[in-house]
């Protein structure tokens, strides 16, 4: 982009996260930059401030968390990558003998490869039948 003088300027300025020291990329849309004003001993703003950049990996509580959690496909045991947008994760609730939800569930993740083969429904059914037998034993 050009400014008024015709000089090419960059719109993206690389920054590092103040909490983790990671480079904040241009695709990290959850990142924020904040200016914290300095106060004197009477609590009056001095006109100075410190700038902090927080990447999307840092939650409001200050706990560092990853936005992408690596998982494996429950049917094939393949890694589900961050680019596998056809993958899904589902929680299947456990029922008692009267058909009432017990508050427990089993989590299954299926990759896009299984879905592309058309085996997602049969794979999930097979996984649930195996898990159901385990749940009944406990």
Secondary structure, 3 states (H helix, E strand, C coil): CECCCCCECCCCCCEECCCCCCEECCCCCCCEEEEEEEECCCCCEEEEEEEEEECCCECCCCCECCCCCCEECCCCCCEECCCCCCCEEEEEEEECCCCCEEEEEEEEEECHHHHHHCCHHHHHHHHHHHHHHHHHHC
